[in-house]
Amino acid sequence: MASASTLYLVHLDIDGAIDASVATDSVQLAPGLHLVETSATRSQLYHRIKRRHAPDRLLVAPLTEPPKFMGMAPGALRWLRARSDRRAQ
């Protein structure tokens, strides 16, 4: 049985995307602001990002519901809806 995945809000001081070796299922909402879906724990994700990107600022917060947003990067809402649809099945 596969582990359940969790949606995380991640904020760090980098302009680009989170490295795929850290989070294979993520979307950049805005510079430094990302959504990540993973079966990793919050601590595991935090330390992977910390080791790979060495940011000066880092926040990793689990979300119990998909966030509401507007004005974010193109494709971000589509990415989120695809995961919400998958979770509903």
Contact map, one row per residue, 1 for C-alpha under 8 A:
11100000000000000000000000000000000000000000000000000000000000000000000000000000000000000
11110000000000000000000000000000000000000000000000000000000000000000000000000000000000000
11111000000000000000000000000000000000100000000000000000000000000000000000000000000000000
01111100000000000000000000000000000000100000000000000000000000000000000000000000000000000
00111110000000000000000000000000000011110000000000000000000000000000000000000000000000000
00011111000000000000000000000000000011110000000000000000000001100000000000000000000000000
00001111100000000000000000000000001111000000000000000000000001110100000000000000000000000
00000111110000000000000000000000001110000100000000000000000111100000000000000000000000000
00000011111000000000000000000000111100000000000000000000001111100000000000000000000000000
00000001111100000000000000000001111100000000000000000000011110000000000000000000000000000
00000000111110000000000000000001110000000000000000000000111100000000000000000000000000000
00000000011111000000000000000001100000000000000000000011111000000000000000000000000000000
00000000001111100000000000000001000000000000000000000011110000000000000000000000000000000
00000000000111111000000000000011000000000000000000001010000000000000000000000000000000000
00000000000011111000000000000011000000000000000000000000000000000000000000000000000000000
00000000000001111100000000010011000000000000000000000000000000000000000000000000000000000
00000000000001111110000000110001010000000000000000000000000000000000000000000000000000000
00000000000000011111011001010000010000000000000010000000000000000000000000000000000000000
00000000000000001111111100000000000000000000000000010000000000000000000000000000000000000
00000000000000000111111110000000000000000000000000000000000000000000000000000000000000000
00000000000000000011111100000000000000000000000000000000000000000000000000000000000000000
00000000000000000111111100000000000000000000100110010000000000000000000000000000000000000
00000000000000000111111111000000000111000000100000000000000000000000000000000000000000000
00000000000000000011111111000000000000000000000000000000000000000000000000000000000000000
00000000000000000001001111100000000111000000000000000000000000000000000000000000000000000
00000000000000000100001111110000011110000000000000000000000000000000000000000000000000000
00000000000000001000000011111000011100000000000000000000000000000000000000010010000000000
00000000000000011100000001111111111000000000000000000000000000000000000010010000000000000
00000000000000000000000000111110111000000000000000000000000000000000000110010000000000000
00000000000000000000000000011111110000000000000000000000000000000000000110000000000000000
00000000000001110000000000011111100000000000000000000000000000000000000000000000000000000
00000000011111111000000000010111110000000000000000000000000000000000000000000000000000000
00000000111100000000000000011111111000000000000000000000000000000000000000000000000000000
00000000111000001100000001111101111100000000000000000000000000000000000000000000000000000
00000011110000000000000001111000111110000000000000000000000000000000000000000000000000000
00000011110000000000001011100000011111000000000000000000000000000000000000000000000000000
00001111000000000000001011000000001111100000000000000000000000000000000000000000000000000
00001110000000000000001010000000000111111000000000000000000000000000000000000000000000000
00111100000000000000000000000000000011111000000000000000000000000000000000000000000000000
00001100000000000000000000000000000001111111100000000000000000000000000000000000000000000
00000000000000000000000000000000000001111111100000000000000000000000000000000000000000000
00000001000000000000000000000000000000011111110000000000000111000000000000000000000000000
00000000000000000000000000000000000000011111111000000000000000000000000000000000000000000
00000000000000000000000000000000000000011111111100000000000000000000000000000000000000000
00000000000000000000011000000000000000011111111110000000000100000000000000000000000000000
00000000000000000000000000000000000000000111111111000000011100000000000000000000000000000
00000000000000000000000000000000000000000011111111100000000000000000000000000000000000000
00000000000000000000010000000000000000000001111111110000000000000000000000000000000000000
00000000000000000100010000000000000000000000111111111100000000000000000000000000000000000
00000000000000000000000000000000000000000000011111111110010000000000000000000000000000000
00000000000000000000000000000000000000000000001111111100000000000000000000000000000000000
00000000000000000010010000000000000000000000000111111100000000000000000000000000000000000
00000000000001000000000000000000000000000000000011111110000000000000000000000000000000000
00000000000000000000000000000000000000000000000011111111000000000000000000000000000000000
00000000000111000000000000000000000000000000000001001111110000000000000000000000000000000
00000000000110000000000000000000000000000000000000000111110000000000000000000000000000000
00000000001110000000000000000000000000000000000000000011111000000000000000000000000000000
00000000011110000000000000000000000000000000010001000011111100000000000000000000000000000
00000000111100000000000000000000000000000000010000000000111110000000000000000000000000000
00000001111000000000000000000000000000000100110000000000011111000000000000000000000000000
00000001110000000000000000000000000000000100000000000000001111100000000000000000000000000
00000111100000000000000000000000000000000100000000000000000111110000000000000000000000000
00000111100000000000000000000000000000000000000000000000000011111110000000000000000000000
00000010000000000000000000000000000000000000000000000000000001111100000000000000000000000
00000000000000000000000000000000000000000000000000000000000000111110000000000000000000000
00000010000000000000000000000000000000000000000000000000000000111111000000000001000100000
00000000000000000000000000000000000000000000000000000000000000101111100000000000000000000
00000000000000000000000000000000000000000000000000000000000000000111110000000000000000000
00000000000000000000000000000000000000000000000000000000000000000011111100000000000000000
00000000000000000000000000000000000000000000000000000000000000000001111100000000000000000
00000000000000000000000000000000000000000000000000000000000000000000111110000000000000000
00000000000000000000000000001100000000000000000000000000000000000000111111010000000000000
00000000000000000000000000011100000000000000000000000000000000000000001111110000000000000
00000000000000000000000000000000000000000000000000000000000000000000000111111000000000000
00000000000000000000000000000000000000000000000000000000000000000000000011111110000000000
00000000000000000000000000111000000000000000000000000000000000000000000111111111000000000
00000000000000000000000000000000000000000000000000000000000000000000000001111111100000000
00000000000000000000000000000000000000000000000000000000000000000000000000111111110000000
00000000000000000000000000100000000000000000000000000000000000000000000000111111111000000
00000000000000000000000000000000000000000000000000000000000000000100000000011111111100000
00000000000000000000000000000000000000000000000000000000000000000000000000001111111110000
00000000000000000000000000000000000000000000000000000000000000000000000000000111111111000
00000000000000000000000000000000000000000000000000000000000000000000000000000011111111100
00000000000000000000000000000000000000000000000000000000000000000100000000000001111111110
00000000000000000000000000000000000000000000000000000000000000000000000000000000111111111
00000000000000000000000000000000000000000000000000000000000000000000000000000000011111111
00000000000000000000000000000000000000000000000000000000000000000000000000000000001111111
00000000000000000000000000000000000000000000000000000000000000000000000000000000000111111
00000000000000000000000000000000000000000000000000000000000000000000000000000000000011111
